[in-house]
Amino acid sequence: MKVLQIVLSACPTYSAAMASEDDFLQDPPSHKFITAACAPALVSTIAGVKLEGFTGGSDGRGQLSELLSLRDPAEPPIVHAYKVDSQPGSIRAWLLHRSQTDRLCFTEGDFRIVLYDVRRESPSWGQLMVVDAGAGNPMRIHIPPRVAHGVQNRGARASFINLPTRIYDPASPDKFRIPPGDPRIPYTFHVA
């Protein structure tokens, strides 16, 4: 690896008045920051599934979205995180986990997320739920164990983040699948 070393005293524009840590000012408290209490309330029709708007804020430079914060003591800690790049029209379905909760975060693109409750003991057993999320409707979706789900990218190439509650074990993956066209789930993904 080549390292570029710059000797400031040899530079003609060098000045003794260099910035130090003490020159930086703390941001003032933000009144533009959206707290979890102010984030949009979203309704789920499947027991245990949570749809949450992000906390964050925006200014002339762009937008900040907090994907997850442990300020909420009921939130399990972040133990694993990964980004999924999704090609236009791609479908990732059907999948369920027996132990982990997925926390899918959508901030860009145009995604359709379909959930189907296969838990016989659940009050929402057999319920199907369709959620559109992405740049126009940013959100985090908590998907509990044993709720089948699929994600379709309905727009240009985009990505989403998962912050599952368990570490991925390649020797024994907590991922169980059936194909997207399986007739036992009453939903058909349409490709434009």
VOGU-3710 file (C-alpha; in Angstrom, 3 decimals, decimal comma):
1> mkvlqivlsa> 0,000/0,000/0,000  1,352/3,408/-0,937  1,016/6,096/1,716  1,051/9,742/0,749  2,772/11,853/3,351  2,202/15,585/3,301  4,523/17,839/5,231  2,519/20,968/5,972  5,494/23,165/6,765  6,720/22,665/3,205
11> cptysaamas> 3,425/23,802/1,655  3,343/27,455/0,556  -0,279/27,858/1,809  0,430/26,437/5,279  -0,730/28,649/8,141  -0,100/28,333/11,858  -3,832/28,957/12,399  -4,963/25,357/11,856  -8,362/24,095/12,998  -8,395/22,189/16,272
21> eddflqdpps> -11,060/20,106/17,988  -11,965/23,119/20,152  -12,923/25,134/17,048  -15,907/22,856/16,276  -19,293/23,884/17,700  -21,899/21,415/18,914  -25,152/21,317/16,953  -28,019/22,996/18,800  -30,968/20,845/19,868  -33,027/20,184/16,759
31> hkfitaacap> -36,672/21,132/16,616  -36,825/19,577/13,127  -35,884/16,107/14,407  -38,899/13,792/14,279  -39,090/11,603/17,375  -40,598/8,136/17,449  -43,667/9,581/19,182  -44,205/11,912/16,199  -43,467/9,368/13,456  -46,495/8,309/11,416
41> alvstiagvk> -48,701/5,665/13,039  -49,027/2,694/10,735  -51,505/-0,144/11,250  -50,718/-3,835/10,902  -53,344/-6,509/10,315  -51,028/-9,378/11,356  -50,329/-10,053/15,044  -46,789/-9,108/16,026  -45,965/-7,282/12,784  -45,010/-3,665/13,449
51> legftggsdg> -44,830/-0,927/10,825  -42,884/2,099/11,992  -41,999/5,392/10,412  -38,422/6,508/10,986  -37,221/9,125/13,384  -34,877/11,651/11,862  -34,858/14,956/10,152  -33,966/16,794/6,981  -32,357/20,001/5,875  -30,940/21,459/2,673
61> rgqlsellsl> -28,285/18,719/2,483  -30,744/15,823/2,506  -32,436/13,530/4,991  -31,329/11,496/7,999  -33,299/8,394/9,004  -32,556/6,510/12,218  -32,936/2,880/11,228  -33,005/1,630/14,823  -32,185/3,019/18,242  -31,767/1,309/21,559
71> rdpaeppivh> -33,328/4,341/23,264  -36,402/2,112/23,308  -35,544/-0,407/26,064  -38,026/-2,933/24,627  -36,048/-3,143/21,369  -33,733/-6,179/21,136  -30,129/-5,160/20,476  -28,577/-5,048/17,017  -26,627/-8,296/16,617  -26,433/-8,545/12,831
81> aykvdsqpgs> -26,967/-6,088/9,988  -26,905/-6,442/6,231  -27,851/-4,571/3,089  -29,748/-6,214/0,230  -29,207/-4,805/-3,280  -32,247/-5,548/-5,372  -32,455/-5,625/-9,161  -35,516/-4,111/-10,888  -38,440/-6,559/-10,800  -36,660/-9,011/-8,482
91> irawllhrsq> -38,763/-11,087/-6,085  -37,489/-12,621/-2,859  -40,290/-14,910/-1,690  -41,520/-16,866/0,194  -39,393/-16,957/3,318  -39,929/-17,395/7,029  -37,762/-17,697/10,107  -38,557/-19,939/13,050  -36,543/-18,002/15,656  -35,568/-14,540/14,475
101> tdrlcftegd> -37,495/-11,351/13,929  -36,583/-9,454/10,768  -36,414/-5,664/10,991  -36,493/-4,548/7,356  -35,687/-0,891/6,688  -36,831/0,759/3,462  -35,615/4,294/2,675  -35,196/4,213/-1,104  -36,705/2,667/-4,202  -40,202/1,240/-4,628
111> frivlydvrr> -40,762/-2,055/-2,816  -43,812/-4,211/-2,209  -43,634/-6,342/0,919  -46,206/-9,104/1,295  -46,723/-10,903/4,602  -48,776/-14,018/5,283  -49,481/-15,407/8,754  -48,970/-19,191/8,809  -49,031/-19,497/12,641  -52,087/-21,642/13,410
121> espswgqlmv> -52,266/-20,353/16,998  -52,208/-16,711/15,884  -55,366/-14,564/16,006  -54,423/-13,401/12,501  -53,757/-16,886/11,079  -54,369/-16,869/7,315  -54,257/-13,059/7,058  -52,429/-11,548/4,089  -50,972/-8,057/4,284  -49,486/-5,963/1,452
131> vdagagnpmr> -47,257/-2,976/2,250  -45,627/-0,570/-0,203  -42,463/1,028/1,152  -39,414/2,898/-0,068  -38,527/6,484/-0,925  -42,169/7,586/-1,014  -43,119/5,699/2,159  -40,002/5,050/4,262  -40,475/2,610/7,133  -39,168/-0,220/9,261
141> ihipprvahg> -41,140/-3,466/9,279  -40,759/-5,878/12,209  -41,636/-9,384/11,007  -41,885/-11,923/13,848  -40,900/-15,582/13,560  -43,133/-17,823/11,441  -44,708/-15,041/9,387  -44,018/-15,763/5,704  -42,888/-12,783/3,697  -41,723/-11,714/0,278
151> vqnrgarasf> -40,161/-8,542/-1,081  -40,522/-7,301/-4,657  -38,564/-4,405/-6,129  -41,088/-2,564/-8,311  -38,720/0,151/-9,475  -35,104/0,788/-10,421  -32,214/-0,915/-8,680  -32,454/-0,121/-4,957  -31,498/-1,560/-1,610  -32,905/-2,162/1,839
161> inlptriydp> -31,382/-3,014/5,215  -32,188/-5,889/7,570  -31,350/-5,729/11,286  -32,451/-9,218/12,400  -32,583/-10,195/16,063  -30,302/-13,234/15,588  -26,855/-13,686/14,089  -26,878/-15,589/10,802  -25,529/-19,132/11,215  -24,368/-20,492/7,824
171> aspdkfripp> -24,129/-24,021/9,277  -27,816/-23,964/10,274  -29,654/-21,082/8,597  -32,917/-19,982/10,185  -34,401/-19,551/6,695  -37,184/-21,707/5,354  -38,521/-21,188/1,814  -41,227/-22,113/-0,622  -41,313/-20,788/-4,231  -42,997/-17,448/-5,054
181> gdpripytfh> -45,768/-19,067/-7,113  -46,826/-21,576/-4,445  -50,671/-21,685/-4,492  -50,886/-22,183/-0,706  -50,153/-18,459/-0,277  -53,000/-16,435/-1,825  -50,867/-13,803/-3,535  -49,280/-13,495/-6,964  -46,361/-11,144/-7,545  -46,859/-9,307/-10,847
191> va> -43,831/-8,347/-12,892  -44,246/-5,178/-14,958
//
